[in-house]
Amino acid sequence: MNMSFEENRFSVLSGILKHLMDCNHDNRRAIINCDTDKNLIKSFSDLESAVTIVLNCNLSAVNQLTITKRSSFIAAFDGSLHEIDRILHKFNQSPWWNVNSIFYILSGSKNGCSDGEQVLKIAWKLNILNCYFVCFDFTRKPFIFTFNPYSKYAPDPWKIVREITEKYDYMAIYNRPFTKRNICTSLSFDRTKYLDKAVLNVALCLPSSKSYLLPNLNEENHNLIYTHFEGDMLKLLKKGLKITLKYNYDVEPIEDPSKPRGVLIRLINKTTDVAMCLATHEIIFDLLPSHQIIYTGYTIFSKNRGLRSPLEKMYDFYGPMMITATVIISAITYFVIWYINKLRGHWFAIFEIFRLWTSTSLYSKIDSLALRIFFGVIFIYFLILQATFSGHLSKFLTNPELRHNAETLEDLKSRRYGKFCYSPPSRYLFVNDNILELKSTPTIFFKGIEAVLKNEMDAMIGIHFGFLVGFKRMKLAKDTFKNYYLSKNFIRDTYVLYALRHDWPLNEKFNNFIILLEDTGILLKLKNDLVSDLELLLMPIELNPEFKPIDLESLLFILYFLGIGLTTATFCFILERWQTKKHNFYSFNRNRAHMIEKRRRRECIISV
């Protein structure tokens, strides 16, 4: 009888497994390892092909198998922990596995169920959450073992067997006897419902300026390396999810996904669950992005070219066409005035133009109808100019306006900007533009900011929110921001988010919590608390609703015009006086010569 039971052990286990899989029809499509007992494979080979897929030892399926995620894996355990570790590792690394897969381990070991705890530990080290260990105790009674690594929770009829409470390595092991009548009752349950014993492995990006803190970081002083935003997020995660945090630190930020390093390596190796380094979709396209944290975009950081002078505002207001038209009309009017006042000279005509510009009365006589029509149109034209100038004079003097700074990629092509740098994710913005490629240099984000601050680069392309966080970490003086400019509009919109590791069982739970923070406005508040003061300092001054009071600098252009006017008037006065004196001198000499000639003629007549 004993021999018969030992020989048919896996046949009985396969019958139990069929009942377990019938509890959830979605889990009936299973993958069986070829290393398992032949009797087990034979018992499943009788089922229709749609139910079970048998793999060979290289984990390559039979011809009908397609690479899609499978819901169940089946492995046999014969008492060798090393062998079950190898089998589970092969399953875990296969392209058909996903985090929601269910692993059924059928024990044919003569040790009964005593190896269940060790097997379940191996499964959890391989990030296998839904695992069921089916075995016979020494009385040949079938039992099912499972575990919960996140809390001491399992619904009835699961009974706790042991609770492992090691730091950062919690596990509650449960079992239940197999009975056909109630086997499906609470067989599957949500292990992430409570997370009071869960550990969240968090990776924090350490700025290079704080690398000296790395050897001395621990749980008590880890707040030295991040801003209030990350600190508040960690507090919310602790309170909201009731989860324990385990911190990892790395100097290398998430920059270039083509060259993984730092926290990227931690995510790929699955030693970190969440990289709480603010990144974008372009950076973590090979990883799993979290739900969006902050709406932002790509922007340009450059030197502020300062405020426009009143003369620049006037030029921009009237435009080159209006100025050219005024010069041409003034020239035509000058020649007309000079022609009808030939005896008064060119300087009289010039001053008449000045009087016309200032809307004062002309000294020229306008007798004919043609001249009246001509000057009537001219008067109306200059009257309109005077009216618009007077109406906008206060704006020219007091309303602050910035000179045109770098707002778009086209602006970076101009001669005003030489070399500029960019963070690697910004590369795709101008990948097909040869001019920008020649002028651009890739760099690490914080080094790029320092290059612009040190005038080593004229501008930098990067994430708007990243710039603000960088300024915050650098603790720049408030007066420094007056000399720099962030473009008002985004080159392209994007979202800041976190990078999550693939097949992390708490991905959905984490993202749902982020969505809750977003819906309640907490994320926006955290963002505003962090960078709102910097956004005000970097806000273009023309967006300030208050007018700047009139000061001496605003009146410089009036003094400039006054100086030109006085200089011109003095020069014209001296020139006119010189011309008048010269004319009188020539007239006096001419009259004197004429009188002498007359006197000589009289003397000749008398002598005759």
Secondary structure, DSSP 8 states (H G I E B T S, - for coil): -HHHHHHTHHHHHHHHHHHHHHT-GGG--EEE-TTS-HHHHHHHHTS-TTTEEE--TTS---TT--S---SEEEEEE-S-HHHHHHHHHHHHTSTT--TT-EEEEEE--TTTTTTHHHHHHHHHHTT--EEEEEEE-TT--EEEEEEESS-S---TT-EEEEEEEETTEEEEEEEEE--TTTTTTTSS--TTS--TT-EEEEEEE--GGGGGGGGG--TTTGGGSS-HHHHHHHHHHHHHH--EEEEEEESS-S--TTS--THHHHHHTTS-SEEEEEE-TTTSTTSEE-S--EEEEEEEEEE---B--HHHHHHHHHHHHHHHHHHHHHHHHHHHHHHHTGGG-HHHHHHHHHHHHTT----S---SHHHHHHHHHHHHHHHHHHHHHHHHHHHHHH---B-----SHHHHTSTT---EEE-GGGGGGGTT-HHHHHHEEE--HHHHHHHHHTTSSSEEEEEHHHHHHHHHHHT--GGGGGGEEE-SS-SEEEEEEEEE-TT-TTHHHHHHHHHHHHHTTHHHHHHHHHHHHHHHHHS-GGG-SS-----HHHHHHHHHHHHHHHHHHHHHHHHHHHHHHHHHHHHHHHHHHHHHHHHHHHHHHHH-
